[in-house]
Amino acid sequence: MNRPYGAVDVSANLKGAVPKTATQKILLSLAEKGEIVQKSYGKTAFFVVNQANLEDMPPEKLAALESEYKDIDEANKLLVAEVKAASTELNKLKSTPTDDEIASQVAELQLAISTARKHLEPLRSGTPLISASELEMLGIQWNKWRNEWMRRKKVFMTFWNLAMDAVPRQDASEIAEDLGIEQDTSEHVALEQSELCKMGGLGEKGRR
């Protein structure tokens, strides 16, 4: 830009590549040679291009430069768009698994499929997954511990209702929460209402 600059301005425009002191000496040397003009304002010196050395700029040449600038600007915009598209494509490629990674993933999937097929083989061949004696033992254990749970729940509810008979429902709920008493969850309720409990437990259906 054709305007006066100080040594600080020039050094800053050069991103500090040339120190301010060295910049001042260079500008003074150029001024002594007549290549630039030094102007002092108080103790501060400014430097400007020697206007006498500037070539005349006829309107035709100025118009040509403006046209060239527009062409370069348009070309630059196209390049920016191409760089953006290339960057997007590069990011896609970076996020795409490599051949080695794909091969490793395929091997893992094949192993998982093989394991799943081994687990399904007994079902396909009709092999019982659990024997009748094992099922009967499970039924005995199920009925034993379910009956024990029901007995304990009945005892607890009897004493709890006696203790909370005169206590408002809201207060009773807060007391139960403070004592850490856990109520049946929705899963428990669903299990008690299921066919498993209605038919008397494991192994009962087969003996009816």
C-alpha positions as CSV (number, residue, x, y, z in Angstrom):
1,M,0.0,0.0,0.0
2,N,1.4,3.4,-1.0
3,R,1.5,5.1,2.4
4,P,4.1,6.0,5.0
5,Y,5.5,3.2,7.3
6,G,7.6,3.3,10.4
7,A,10.2,0.8,11.3
8,V,7.8,-0.9,13.8
9,D,5.2,-1.3,11.0
10,V,7.7,-2.8,8.6
11,S,9.1,-5.2,11.2
12,A,5.6,-6.3,12.2
13,N,4.6,-6.9,8.6
14,L,7.7,-9.1,8.3
15,K,6.4,-11.1,11.3
16,G,9.4,-10.1,13.4
17,A,11.8,-11.9,10.9
18,V,13.9,-8.6,10.9
19,P,14.3,-6.9,14.3
20,K,13.0,-3.3,14.7
21,T,16.5,-1.9,15.1
22,A,17.8,-3.6,12.0
23,T,14.7,-2.6,10.1
24,Q,15.4,1.1,11.1
25,K,19.0,0.9,9.8
26,I,17.9,-0.6,6.5
27,L,15.2,2.0,6.0
28,L,17.7,4.8,6.8
29,S,20.2,3.3,4.3
30,L,17.5,3.1,1.6
31,A,16.5,6.7,2.3
32,E,20.1,7.9,1.9
33,K,20.3,6.2,-1.5
34,G,17.1,7.9,-2.5
35,E,15.1,4.8,-3.1
36,I,12.6,5.8,-0.4
37,V,11.8,9.1,1.3
38,Q,12.2,9.7,5.0
39,K,9.7,12.0,6.8
40,S,10.1,12.9,10.5
41,Y,7.2,13.7,12.8
42,G,8.7,14.8,16.1
43,K,11.1,12.0,17.1
44,T,9.4,9.4,14.9
45,A,10.6,8.7,11.4
46,F,8.4,7.4,8.7
47,F,9.3,6.1,5.3
48,V,7.5,6.2,2.0
49,V,8.2,5.1,-1.6
50,N,9.8,7.9,-3.6
51,Q,6.8,9.0,-5.6
52,A,9.1,10.3,-8.4
53,N,10.2,6.8,-9.1
54,L,6.7,5.5,-9.6
55,E,5.7,5.0,-13.2
56,D,2.6,6.7,-14.5
57,M,-0.5,4.4,-14.5
58,P,-2.6,5.2,-17.6
59,P,-6.3,4.2,-17.4
60,E,-5.8,1.5,-19.9
61,K,-3.1,-0.2,-17.9
62,L,-5.1,0.2,-14.6
63,A,-8.1,-1.4,-16.3
64,A,-5.9,-4.3,-17.5
65,L,-4.6,-4.8,-14.0
66,E,-8.1,-4.8,-12.5
67,S,-9.2,-7.3,-15.1
68,E,-6.1,-9.5,-14.3
69,Y,-6.9,-9.2,-10.6
70,K,-10.5,-10.4,-11.2
71,D,-9.3,-13.4,-13.2
72,I,-6.8,-14.4,-10.5
73,D,-9.4,-13.9,-7.8
74,E,-11.9,-16.2,-9.7
75,A,-9.1,-18.8,-10.2
76,N,-8.3,-18.6,-6.6
77,K,-11.9,-19.2,-5.6
78,L,-11.9,-22.3,-7.8
79,L,-8.7,-23.5,-6.2
80,V,-10.2,-23.0,-2.7
81,A,-13.3,-25.0,-3.7
82,E,-11.0,-27.8,-5.1
83,V,-8.9,-27.8,-1.9
84,K,-12.1,-28.0,0.2
85,A,-13.5,-30.9,-1.8
86,A,-10.1,-32.7,-1.7
87,S,-9.9,-32.2,2.1
88,T,-13.4,-33.7,2.5
89,E,-12.4,-36.7,0.4
90,L,-9.2,-37.1,2.4
91,N,-11.1,-37.1,5.6
92,K,-13.4,-39.8,4.2
93,L,-10.5,-41.9,3.2
94,K,-8.9,-41.5,6.6
95,S,-12.1,-42.8,8.3
96,T,-12.3,-45.8,5.9
97,P,-10.7,-49.0,7.3
98,T,-7.5,-50.2,5.6
99,D,-7.3,-53.5,3.8
100,D,-5.6,-55.0,6.9
101,E,-8.3,-53.7,9.2
102,I,-11.1,-55.0,7.0
103,A,-9.3,-58.4,6.8
104,S,-9.1,-58.5,10.6
105,Q,-12.8,-57.5,11.0
106,V,-13.8,-60.2,8.5
107,A,-11.8,-62.8,10.4
108,E,-13.4,-61.8,13.7
109,L,-16.9,-62.0,12.1
110,Q,-16.1,-65.4,10.7
111,L,-15.0,-66.7,14.1
112,A,-18.2,-65.3,15.7
113,I,-20.3,-67.0,13.0
114,S,-18.5,-70.3,13.5
115,T,-19.0,-70.1,17.3
116,A,-22.7,-69.3,16.8
117,R,-23.1,-72.3,14.5
118,K,-21.5,-74.6,17.0
119,H,-24.0,-73.3,19.6
120,L,-26.9,-73.9,17.2
121,E,-25.8,-77.4,16.1
122,P,-27.5,-79.2,19.1
123,L,-30.8,-77.5,18.3
124,R,-30.7,-78.4,14.7
125,S,-29.9,-82.0,15.4
126,G,-32.7,-82.2,18.0
127,T,-30.3,-83.0,20.9
128,P,-31.9,-82.1,24.2
129,L,-30.1,-79.2,25.9
130,I,-31.1,-80.4,29.3
131,S,-32.1,-83.9,30.5
132,A,-35.4,-84.8,32.1
133,S,-33.6,-85.5,35.4
134,E,-31.9,-82.1,35.3
135,L,-35.2,-80.4,34.5
136,E,-36.8,-82.2,37.4
137,M,-34.1,-81.1,39.8
138,L,-34.4,-77.5,38.6
139,G,-38.1,-77.7,39.3
140,I,-37.6,-79.0,42.8
141,Q,-35.2,-76.2,43.6
142,W,-37.5,-73.6,42.0
143,N,-40.5,-74.7,44.0
144,K,-38.4,-75.0,47.2
145,W,-37.0,-71.5,47.1
146,R,-40.2,-69.9,45.7
147,N,-42.2,-71.3,48.6
148,E,-39.6,-70.1,51.0
149,W,-39.8,-66.6,49.5
150,M,-43.6,-66.6,49.7
151,R,-43.5,-67.8,53.3
152,R,-41.0,-65.1,54.3
153,K,-43.0,-62.4,52.4
154,K,-46.2,-63.4,54.1
155,V,-44.5,-63.2,57.6
156,F,-43.1,-59.8,56.8
157,M,-46.3,-58.4,55.4
158,T,-48.2,-59.7,58.5
159,F,-45.9,-57.9,61.0
160,W,-45.5,-54.8,58.7
161,N,-49.3,-54.3,58.4
162,L,-49.7,-54.6,62.2
163,A,-46.9,-52.1,62.8
164,M,-48.2,-49.7,60.1
165,D,-51.9,-50.1,60.8
166,A,-52.3,-46.6,62.3
167,V,-49.7,-44.9,60.1
168,P,-50.8,-43.0,57.0
169,R,-49.8,-44.6,53.7
170,Q,-47.4,-41.8,52.7
171,D,-45.6,-42.0,56.1
172,A,-45.5,-45.8,55.9
173,S,-43.8,-45.5,52.4
174,E,-41.2,-43.1,53.8
175,I,-40.5,-45.3,56.7
176,A,-40.0,-48.3,54.4
177,E,-37.6,-46.2,52.2
178,D,-35.7,-45.1,55.3
179,L,-35.3,-48.7,56.5
180,G,-34.2,-49.8,53.1
181,I,-37.1,-52.2,52.5
182,E,-37.2,-53.2,48.9
183,Q,-40.6,-53.8,47.3
184,D,-41.3,-56.2,44.5
185,T,-40.2,-54.8,41.2
186,S,-42.2,-54.9,38.0
187,E,-40.1,-58.0,37.0
188,H,-41.1,-59.8,40.1
189,V,-44.8,-59.0,39.6
190,A,-44.6,-60.1,35.9
191,L,-42.9,-63.4,36.9
192,E,-45.6,-64.1,39.6
193,Q,-48.3,-63.5,36.9
194,S,-46.6,-65.7,34.3
195,E,-47.5,-69.2,33.2
196,L,-44.4,-70.5,35.0
197,C,-45.9,-69.6,38.4
198,K,-49.5,-70.4,37.4
199,M,-48.7,-74.0,36.4
200,G,-46.8,-74.6,39.7
201,G,-43.2,-74.2,38.7
202,L,-40.6,-75.9,36.5
203,G,-41.3,-79.4,35.5
204,E,-44.9,-79.3,36.7
205,K,-46.4,-78.8,33.2
206,G,-44.9,-82.0,31.9
207,R,-46.3,-84.1,34.9
208,R,-49.9,-82.8,34.4
